[in-house]
Amino acid sequence: MAKFELNPGETLIGKGQMAIHQRQYLNTRPISGHIYVTDQRACFYVTLLGMGTMEMDLPLGEIKGFSVKKGLITSVTIHSKAGETFVFTGFPSKKLQDWLRQAGVREL
């Protein structure tokens, strides 16, 4: 996939540069990319060396909700109905919360 693309009839609510935290052995490591929230899904897209990969692509119906952890760095966790969690950090953390609410995702 070369770049993020909207599906036909899909409307972008918000996008921003963030980091997703993925488990690696006993720790987690942040991977930079862009989060996209639309009226149909939430996606996280990573671009490395000109090649792009979708690390998360969740239809809104598969999202259980989101939670926020405030501290030195605010993190937003998206929880899927299947039990997966996706943790994001970055300057647009507050905006991400607003975008998810606009998309109808509830805060847990």
FILUM-520010 format. One record per atom (N, C-alpha, C): atom name; x, y, z; residue number from 1. Coordinates in nm, 4 decimals. Layout:
+----+----------+----------+----------+-----+
!  a !     east !    north !       up !   k !
+----+----------+----------+----------+-----+
! CA !        X !        Y !        Z ! NUM !
...
+----+----------+----------+----------+-----+
//
This chain:
+----+----------+----------+----------+-----+
!  a !     east !    north !       up !   k !
+----+----------+----------+----------+-----+
!  N !   0.0839 !  -0.1162 !   0.0000 !   1 !
! CA !   0.0000 !   0.0000 !   0.0000 !   1 !
!  C !   0.0896 !   0.1241 !   0.0000 !   1 !
!  N !   0.0680 !   0.2123 !  -0.0917 !   2 !
! CA !   0.1528 !   0.3301 !  -0.1052 !   2 !
!  C !   0.1164 !   0.4406 !  -0.0069 !   2 !
!  N !  -0.0123 !   0.4616 !   0.0182 !   3 !
! CA !  -0.0546 !   0.5665 !   0.1107 !   3 !
!  C !  -0.1941 !   0.5352 !   0.1618 !   3 !
!  N !  -0.2320 !   0.6034 !   0.2683 !   4 !
! CA !  -0.3658 !   0.5857 !   0.3241 !   4 !
!  C !  -0.4685 !   0.6425 !   0.2277 !   4 !
!  N !  -0.5761 !   0.5678 !   0.2061 !   5 !
! CA !  -0.6828 !   0.6148 !   0.1185 !   5 !
!  C !  -0.8170 !   0.5922 !   0.1846 !   5 !
!  N !  -0.9057 !   0.6879 !   0.1665 !   6 !
! CA !  -1.0420 !   0.6734 !   0.2163 !   6 !
!  C !  -1.1197 !   0.5780 !   0.1276 !   6 !
!  N !  -1.2112 !   0.5035 !   0.1883 !   7 !
! CA !  -1.3013 !   0.4188 !   0.1121 !   7 !
!  C !  -1.4073 !   0.5070 !   0.0471 !   7 !
!  N !  -1.4736 !   0.4595 !  -0.0576 !   8 !
! CA !  -1.5808 !   0.5393 !  -0.1194 !   8 !
!  C !  -1.6876 !   0.5743 !  -0.0156 !   8 !
!  N !  -1.7251 !   0.7000 !  -0.0094 !   9 !
! CA !  -1.8274 !   0.7451 !   0.0841 !   9 !
!  C !  -1.7792 !   0.7679 !   0.2267 !   9 !
!  N !  -1.6522 !   0.7486 !   0.2513 !  10 !
! CA !  -1.5955 !   0.7646 !   0.3856 !  10 !
!  C !  -1.5505 !   0.9095 !   0.4055 !  10 !
!  N !  -1.5739 !   0.9631 !   0.5260 !  11 !
! CA !  -1.5373 !   1.1011 !   0.5572 !  11 !
!  C !  -1.4326 !   1.1033 !   0.6679 !  11 !
!  N !  -1.3251 !   1.1778 !   0.6461 !  12 !
! CA !  -1.2195 !   1.1915 !   0.7451 !  12 !
!  C !  -1.2646 !   1.2869 !   0.8554 !  12 !
!  N !  -1.2528 !   1.2420 !   0.9807 !  13 !
! CA !  -1.2847 !   1.3262 !   1.0959 !  13 !
!  C !  -1.1581 !   1.3964 !   1.1444 !  13 !
!  N !  -1.0468 !   1.3226 !   1.1506 !  14 !
! CA !  -0.9216 !   1.3821 !   1.1944 !  14 !
!  C !  -0.8037 !   1.2918 !   1.1682 !  14 !
!  N !  -0.6850 !   1.3529 !   1.1586 !  15 !
! CA !  -0.5624 !   1.2765 !   1.1407 !  15 !
!  C !  -0.4491 !   1.3502 !   1.2091 !  15 !
!  N !  -0.3478 !   1.2755 !   1.2515 !  16 !
! CA !  -0.2349 !   1.3378 !   1.3163 !  16 !
!  C !  -0.1190 !   1.2416 !   1.3302 !  16 !
!  N !  -0.0014 !   1.2970 !   1.3502 !  17 !
! CA !   0.1183 !   1.2153 !   1.3680 !  17 !
!  C !   0.1269 !   1.1720 !   1.5136 !  17 !
!  N !   0.1383 !   1.0414 !   1.5354 !  18 !
! CA !   0.1444 !   0.9849 !   1.6696 !  18 !
!  C !   0.2383 !   0.8654 !   1.6674 !  18 !
!  N !   0.2521 !   0.8029 !   1.7827 !  19 !
! CA !   0.3300 !   0.6792 !   1.7931 !  19 !
!  C !   0.2396 !   0.5708 !   1.8502 !  19 !
!  N !   0.2476 !   0.4518 !   1.7922 !  20 !
! CA !   0.1779 !   0.3355 !   1.8459 !  20 !
!  C !   0.2822 !   0.2571 !   1.9257 !  20 !
!  N !   0.2415 !   0.2063 !   2.0391 !  21 !
! CA !   0.3345 !   0.1314 !   2.1247 !  21 !
!  C !   0.3063 !  -0.0170 !   2.1093 !  21 !
!  N !   0.4038 !  -0.0893 !   2.0554 !  22 !
! CA !   0.3884 !  -0.2329 !   2.0318 !  22 !
!  C !   0.4788 !  -0.3113 !   2.1251 !  22 !
!  N !   0.4240 !  -0.4220 !   2.1741 !  23 !
! CA !   0.4994 !  -0.5067 !   2.2649 !  23 !
!  C !   0.6135 !  -0.5740 !   2.1908 !  23 !
!  N !   0.7316 !  -0.5679 !   2.2526 !  24 !
! CA !   0.8494 !  -0.6337 !   2.1981 !  24 !
!  C !   0.9224 !  -0.6965 !   2.3163 !  24 !
!  N !   0.9145 !  -0.8277 !   2.3264 !  25 !
! CA !   0.9693 !  -0.9016 !   2.4400 !  25 !
!  C !   0.8994 !  -0.8557 !   2.5678 !  25 !
!  N !   0.9731 !  -0.8048 !   2.6661 !  26 !
! CA !   0.9125 !  -0.7627 !   2.7923 !  26 !
!  C !   0.8762 !  -0.6150 !   2.7952 !  26 !
!  N !   0.9167 !  -0.5403 !   2.6951 !  27 !
! CA !   0.8921 !  -0.3968 !   2.6892 !  27 !
!  C !   0.8008 !  -0.3630 !   2.5726 !  27 !
!  N !   0.7752 !  -0.2340 !   2.5572 !  28 !
! CA !   0.7052 !  -0.1871 !   2.4375 !  28 !
!  C !   0.7962 !  -0.0869 !   2.3683 !  28 !
!  N !   0.7759 !  -0.0736 !   2.2381 !  29 !
! CA !   0.8539 !   0.0243 !   2.1636 !  29 !
!  C !   0.7580 !   0.1089 !   2.0808 !  29 !
!  N !   0.7847 !   0.2395 !   2.0760 !  30 !
! CA !   0.6984 !   0.3273 !   1.9967 !  30 !
!  C !   0.7379 !   0.3237 !   1.8493 !  30 !
!  N !   0.6372 !   0.3237 !   1.7641 !  31 !
! CA !   0.6579 !   0.3291 !   1.6195 !  31 !
!  C !   0.5807 !   0.4491 !   1.5676 !  31 !
!  N !   0.6506 !   0.5404 !   1.5020 !  32 !
! CA !   0.5873 !   0.6637 !   1.4520 !  32 !
!  C !   0.5043 !   0.6371 !   1.3281 !  32 !
!  N !   0.3999 !   0.7138 !   1.3153 !  33 !
! CA !   0.3129 !   0.7032 !   1.1991 !  33 !
!  C !   0.2011 !   0.8053 !   1.2093 !  33 !
!  N !   0.0932 !   0.7791 !   1.1408 !  34 !
! CA !  -0.0218 !   0.8707 !   1.1399 !  34 !
!  C !  -0.1479 !   0.7936 !   1.1758 !  34 !
!  N !  -0.2287 !   0.8546 !   1.2626 !  35 !
! CA !  -0.3580 !   0.7967 !   1.2963 !  35 !
!  C !  -0.4650 !   0.8701 !   1.2160 !  35 !
!  N !  -0.5621 !   0.7946 !   1.1707 !  36 !
! CA !  -0.6742 !   0.8493 !   1.0941 !  36 !
!  C !  -0.8026 !   0.8005 !   1.1596 !  36 !
!  N !  -0.8944 !   0.8911 !   1.1858 !  37 !
! CA !  -1.0263 !   0.8547 !   1.2365 !  37 !
!  C !  -1.1270 !   0.9047 !   1.1353 !  37 !
!  N !  -1.2115 !   0.8142 !   1.0886 !  38 !
! CA !  -1.3128 !   0.8487 !   0.9896 !  38 !
!  C !  -1.4503 !   0.8161 !   1.0471 !  38 !
!  N !  -1.5522 !   0.8392 !   0.9680 !  39 !
! CA !  -1.6877 !   0.8054 !   1.0116 !  39 !
!  C !  -1.7143 !   0.6552 !   1.0005 !  39 !
!  N !  -1.6131 !   0.5771 !   0.9548 !  40 !
! CA !  -1.6294 !   0.4328 !   0.9410 !  40 !
!  C !  -1.5264 !   0.3501 !   1.0169 !  40 !
!  N !  -1.4082 !   0.4070 !   1.0453 !  41 !
! CA !  -1.3001 !   0.3275 !   1.1052 !  41 !
!  C !  -1.1940 !   0.4160 !   1.1688 !  41 !
!  N !  -1.1053 !   0.3485 !   1.2442 !  42 !
! CA !  -0.9856 !   0.4128 !   1.2989 !  42 !
!  C !  -0.8671 !   0.3327 !   1.2459 !  42 !
!  N !  -0.7665 !   0.4029 !   1.1931 !  43 !
! CA !  -0.6515 !   0.3375 !   1.1303 !  43 !
!  C !  -0.5219 !   0.4004 !   1.1799 !  43 !
!  N !  -0.4181 !   0.3192 !   1.1849 !  44 !
! CA !  -0.2844 !   0.3723 !   1.2115 !  44 !
!  C !  -0.1952 !   0.3231 !   1.0994 !  44 !
!  N !  -0.1267 !   0.4166 !   1.0370 !  45 !
! CA !  -0.0484 !   0.3901 !   0.9172 !  45 !
!  C !   0.0968 !   0.4305 !   0.9412 !  45 !
!  N !   0.1889 !   0.3372 !   0.9158 !  46 !
! CA !   0.3324 !   0.3608 !   0.9334 !  46 !
!  C !   0.3985 !   0.3686 !   0.7967 !  46 !
!  N !   0.4840 !   0.4693 !   0.7778 !  47 !
! CA !   0.5607 !   0.4795 !   0.6541 !  47 !
!  C !   0.7084 !   0.4685 !   0.6887 !  47 !
!  N !   0.7732 !   0.3673 !   0.6356 !  48 !
! CA !   0.9170 !   0.3473 !   0.6551 !  48 !
!  C !   0.9831 !   0.3314 !   0.5197 !  48 !
!  N !   1.0841 !   0.4113 !   0.4953 !  49 !
! CA !   1.1618 !   0.4032 !   0.3711 !  49 !
!  C !   1.0733 !   0.4046 !   0.2468 !  49 !
!  N !   0.9715 !   0.4894 !   0.2487 !  50 !
! CA !   0.8858 !   0.5046 !   0.1320 !  50 !
!  C !   0.7797 !   0.3965 !   0.1163 !  50 !
!  N !   0.7799 !   0.2966 !   0.2038 !  51 !
! CA !   0.6790 !   0.1903 !   0.1968 !  51 !
!  C !   0.5865 !   0.2057 !   0.3159 !  51 !
!  N !   0.4581 !   0.1874 !   0.2938 !  52 !
! CA !   0.3620 !   0.2045 !   0.4012 !  52 !
!  C !   0.2988 !   0.0745 !   0.4453 !  52 !
!  N !   0.2680 !   0.0667 !   0.5748 !  53 !
! CA !   0.1975 !  -0.0492 !   0.6277 !  53 !
!  C !   0.0881 !  -0.0021 !   0.7230 !  53 !
!  N !  -0.0229 !  -0.0714 !   0.7217 !  54 !
! CA !  -0.1338 !  -0.0425 !   0.8104 !  54 !
!  C !  -0.1150 !  -0.1285 !   0.9351 !  54 !
!  N !  -0.0910 !  -0.0653 !   1.0489 !  55 !
! CA !  -0.0704 !  -0.1373 !   1.1746 !  55 !
!  C !  -0.2017 !  -0.1627 !   1.2475 !  55 !
!  N !  -0.3017 !  -0.0808 !   1.2208 !  56 !
! CA !  -0.4341 !  -0.0971 !   1.2809 !  56 !
!  C !  -0.5369 !  -0.0462 !   1.1818 !  56 !
!  N !  -0.6411 !  -0.1233 !   1.1620 !  57 !
! CA !  -0.7514 !  -0.0832 !   1.0751 !  57 !
!  C !  -0.8785 !  -0.1425 !   1.1345 !  57 !
!  N !  -0.9429 !  -0.0663 !   1.2227 !  58 !
! CA !  -1.0597 !  -0.1151 !   1.2954 !  58 !
!  C !  -1.1873 !  -0.0436 !   1.2518 !  58 !
!  N !  -1.2837 !  -0.1190 !   1.2000 !  59 !
! CA !  -1.4146 !  -0.0583 !   1.1754 !  59 !
!  C !  -1.4735 !  -0.0119 !   1.3092 !  59 !
!  N !  -1.5505 !   0.0960 !   1.3084 !  60 !
! CA !  -1.6062 !   0.1496 !   1.4324 !  60 !
!  C !  -1.6888 !   0.0458 !   1.5078 !  60 !
!  N !  -1.7555 !  -0.0419 !   1.4364 !  61 !
! CA !  -1.8366 !  -0.1462 !   1.4996 !  61 !
!  C !  -1.7549 !  -0.2486 !   1.5768 !  61 !
!  N !  -1.6247 !  -0.2549 !   1.5518 !  62 !
! CA !  -1.5376 !  -0.3489 !   1.6219 !  62 !
!  C !  -1.4617 !  -0.2835 !   1.7370 !  62 !
!  N !  -1.4890 !  -0.1545 !   1.7624 !  63 !
! CA !  -1.4217 !  -0.0833 !   1.8707 !  63 !
!  C !  -1.5126 !  -0.0825 !   1.9935 !  63 !
!  N !  -1.4620 !  -0.1361 !   2.1043 !  64 !
! CA !  -1.5361 !  -0.1384 !   2.2304 !  64 !
!  C !  -1.5388 !   0.0008 !   2.2932 !  64 !
!  N !  -1.4264 !   0.0735 !   2.2834 !  65 !
! CA !  -1.4166 !   0.2069 !   2.3402 !  65 !
!  C !  -1.2712 !   0.2487 !   2.3502 !  65 !
!  N !  -1.2482 !   0.3605 !   2.4195 !  66 !
! CA !  -1.1110 !   0.4058 !   2.4392 !  66 !
!  C !  -1.0931 !   0.4507 !   2.5829 !  66 !
!  N !  -0.9689 !   0.4469 !   2.6283 !  67 !
! CA !  -0.9370 !   0.4941 !   2.7628 !  67 !
!  C !  -0.8176 !   0.5884 !   2.7538 !  67 !
!  N !  -0.8044 !   0.6720 !   2.8560 !  68 !
! CA !  -0.6987 !   0.7726 !   2.8596 !  68 !
!  C !  -0.6197 !   0.7556 !   2.9883 !  68 !
!  N !  -0.4877 !   0.7581 !   2.9757 !  69 !
! CA !  -0.3995 !   0.7525 !   3.0918 !  69 !
!  C !  -0.3176 !   0.8806 !   3.0915 !  69 !
!  N !  -0.3375 !   0.9610 !   3.1973 !  70 !
! CA !  -0.2670 !   1.0886 !   3.2053 !  70 !
!  C !  -0.1490 !   1.0750 !   3.3001 !  70 !
!  N !  -0.0418 !   1.1387 !   3.2659 !  71 !
! CA !   0.0797 !   1.1387 !   3.3452 !  71 !
!  C !   0.1768 !   1.2335 !   3.2795 !  71 !
!  N !   0.3033 !   1.1999 !   3.2857 !  72 !
! CA !   0.4040 !   1.2808 !   3.2180 !  72 !
!  C !   0.3720 !   1.2879 !   3.0686 !  72 !
!  N !   0.3291 !   1.1728 !   3.0144 !  73 !
! CA !   0.2867 !   1.1646 !   2.8747 !  73 !
!  C !   0.1460 !   1.1060 !   2.8736 !  73 !
!  N !   0.0536 !   1.1731 !   2.8066 !  74 !
! CA !  -0.0829 !   1.1230 !   2.7965 !  74 !
!  C !  -0.0887 !   1.0158 !   2.6882 !  74 !
!  N !  -0.1505 !   0.9019 !   2.7218 !  75 !
! CA !  -0.1685 !   0.7965 !   2.6220 !  75 !
!  C !  -0.3177 !   0.7689 !   2.6051 !  75 !
!  N !  -0.3543 !   0.7342 !   2.4830 !  76 !
! CA !  -0.4912 !   0.6971 !   2.4495 !  76 !
!  C !  -0.4868 !   0.5523 !   2.4027 !  76 !
!  N !  -0.5680 !   0.4678 !   2.4647 !  77 !
! CA !  -0.5741 !   0.3267 !   2.4283 !  77 !
!  C !  -0.7079 !   0.2974 !   2.3625 !  77 !
!  N !  -0.7030 !   0.2414 !   2.2433 !  78 !
! CA !  -0.8245 !   0.1980 !   2.1742 !  78 !
!  C !  -0.8403 !   0.0494 !   2.2022 !  78 !
!  N !  -0.9587 !   0.0110 !   2.2518 !  79 !
! CA !  -0.9882 !  -0.1274 !   2.2879 !  79 !
!  C !  -1.0828 !  -0.1875 !   2.1838 !  79 !
!  N !  -1.0437 !  -0.3000 !   2.1259 !  80 !
! CA !  -1.1314 !  -0.3664 !   2.0298 !  80 !
!  C !  -1.2242 !  -0.4624 !   2.1044 !  80 !
!  N !  -1.3349 !  -0.4968 !   2.0425 !  81 !
! CA !  -1.4278 !  -0.5933 !   2.1009 !  81 !
!  C !  -1.3652 !  -0.7315 !   2.1086 !  81 !
!  N !  -1.2616 !  -0.7565 !   2.0273 !  82 !
! CA !  -1.1919 !  -0.8860 !   2.0273 !  82 !
!  C !  -1.0871 !  -0.8951 !   2.1385 !  82 !
!  N !  -1.0700 !  -0.7864 !   2.2158 !  83 !
! CA !  -0.9755 !  -0.7882 !   2.3265 !  83 !
!  C !  -0.8382 !  -0.7298 !   2.2966 !  83 !
!  N !  -0.8180 !  -0.6799 !   2.1759 !  84 !
! CA !  -0.6900 !  -0.6169 !   2.1414 !  84 !
!  C !  -0.6869 !  -0.4748 !   2.1974 !  84 !
!  N !  -0.5667 !  -0.4286 !   2.2303 !  85 !
! CA !  -0.5494 !  -0.2897 !   2.2730 !  85 !
!  C !  -0.4416 !  -0.2250 !   2.1873 !  85 !
!  N !  -0.4622 !  -0.0995 !   2.1549 !  86 !
! CA !  -0.3701 !  -0.0216 !   2.0739 !  86 !
!  C !  -0.3425 !   0.1086 !   2.1493 !  86 !
!  N !  -0.2173 !   0.1271 !   2.1913 !  87 !
! CA !  -0.1800 !   0.2416 !   2.2737 !  87 !
!  C !  -0.1092 !   0.3455 !   2.1874 !  87 !
!  N !  -0.1553 !   0.4719 !   2.1983 !  88 !
! CA !  -0.1006 !   0.5811 !   2.1192 !  88 !
!  C !  -0.0556 !   0.6956 !   2.2083 !  88 !
!  N !   0.0562 !   0.7583 !   2.1702 !  89 !
! CA !   0.1036 !   0.8788 !   2.2369 !  89 !
!  C !   0.1425 !   0.9807 !   2.1296 !  89 !
!  N !   0.1478 !   1.1053 !   2.1702 !  90 !
! CA !   0.1866 !   1.2117 !   2.0789 !  90 !
!  C !   0.1090 !   1.3376 !   2.1103 !  90 !
!  N !   0.1486 !   1.4464 !   2.0479 !  91 !
! CA !   0.0861 !   1.5753 !   2.0746 !  91 !
!  C !  -0.0640 !   1.5777 !   2.0451 !  91 !
!  N !  -0.1138 !   1.5046 !   1.9426 !  92 !
! CA !  -0.2582 !   1.5113 !   1.9163 !  92 !
!  C !  -0.3426 !   1.4216 !   2.0080 !  92 !
!  N !  -0.2904 !   1.3799 !   2.1249 !  93 !
! CA !  -0.3660 !   1.2901 !   2.2134 !  93 !
!  C !  -0.5036 !   1.3453 !   2.2483 !  93 !
!  N !  -0.5096 !   1.4732 !   2.2812 !  94 !
! CA !  -0.6387 !   1.5341 !   2.3152 !  94 !
!  C !  -0.7300 !   1.5397 !   2.1930 !  94 !
!  N !  -0.6720 !   1.5722 !   2.0776 !  95 !
! CA !  -0.7514 !   1.5746 !   1.9547 !  95 !
!  C !  -0.8029 !   1.4350 !   1.9213 !  95 !
!  N !  -0.7189 !   1.3321 !   1.9413 !  96 !
! CA !  -0.7609 !   1.1949 !   1.9127 !  96 !
!  C !  -0.8848 !   1.1592 !   1.9946 !  96 !
!  N !  -0.8876 !   1.1990 !   2.1202 !  97 !
! CA !  -1.0046 !   1.1729 !   2.2041 !  97 !
!  C !  -1.1293 !   1.2381 !   2.1437 !  97 !
!  N !  -1.1157 !   1.3615 !   2.0997 !  98 !
! CA !  -1.2288 !   1.4326 !   2.0382 !  98 !
!  C !  -1.2733 !   1.3648 !   1.9083 !  98 !
!  N !  -1.1771 !   1.3240 !   1.8259 !  99 !
! CA !  -1.2108 !   1.2575 !   1.6993 !  99 !
!  C !  -1.2871 !   1.1282 !   1.7251 !  99 !
!  N !  -1.2409 !   1.0509 !   1.8231 ! 100 !
! CA !  -1.3093 !   0.9243 !   1.8552 ! 100 !
!  C !  -1.4518 !   0.9511 !   1.9051 ! 100 !
!  N !  -1.4674 !   1.0515 !   1.9883 ! 101 !
! CA !  -1.6027 !   1.0857 !   2.0358 ! 101 !
!  C !  -1.6921 !   1.1268 !   1.9196 ! 101 !
!  N !  -1.6379 !   1.2070 !   1.8265 ! 102 !
! CA !  -1.7167 !   1.2485 !   1.7090 ! 102 !
!  C !  -1.7583 !   1.1281 !   1.6255 ! 102 !
!  N !  -1.6738 !   1.0248 !   1.6254 ! 103 !
! CA !  -1.7049 !   0.9035 !   1.5482 ! 103 !
!  C !  -1.8029 !   0.8127 !   1.6226 ! 103 !
!  N !  -1.8365 !   0.8488 !   1.7462 ! 104 !
! CA !  -1.9329 !   0.7684 !   1.8231 ! 104 !
!  C !  -1.8696 !   0.6632 !   1.9125 ! 104 !
!  N !  -1.7381 !   0.6711 !   1.9323 ! 105 !
! CA !  -1.6688 !   0.5747 !   2.0194 ! 105 !
!  C !  -1.6774 !   0.6284 !   2.1615 ! 105 !
!  N !  -1.7122 !   0.5414 !   2.2558 ! 106 !
! CA !  -1.7296 !   0.5869 !   2.3930 ! 106 !
!  C !  -1.6018 !   0.5711 !   2.4750 ! 106 !
!  N !  -1.5884 !   0.6575 !   2.5732 ! 107 !
! CA !  -1.4744 !   0.6480 !   2.6649 ! 107 !
!  C !  -1.5087 !   0.5473 !   2.7732 ! 107 !
!  N !  -1.4159 !   0.4569 !   2.7986 ! 108 !
! CA !  -1.4383 !   0.3521 !   2.8992 ! 108 !
!  C !  -1.3983 !   0.3984 !   3.0368 ! 108 !
+----+----------+----------+----------+-----+
//
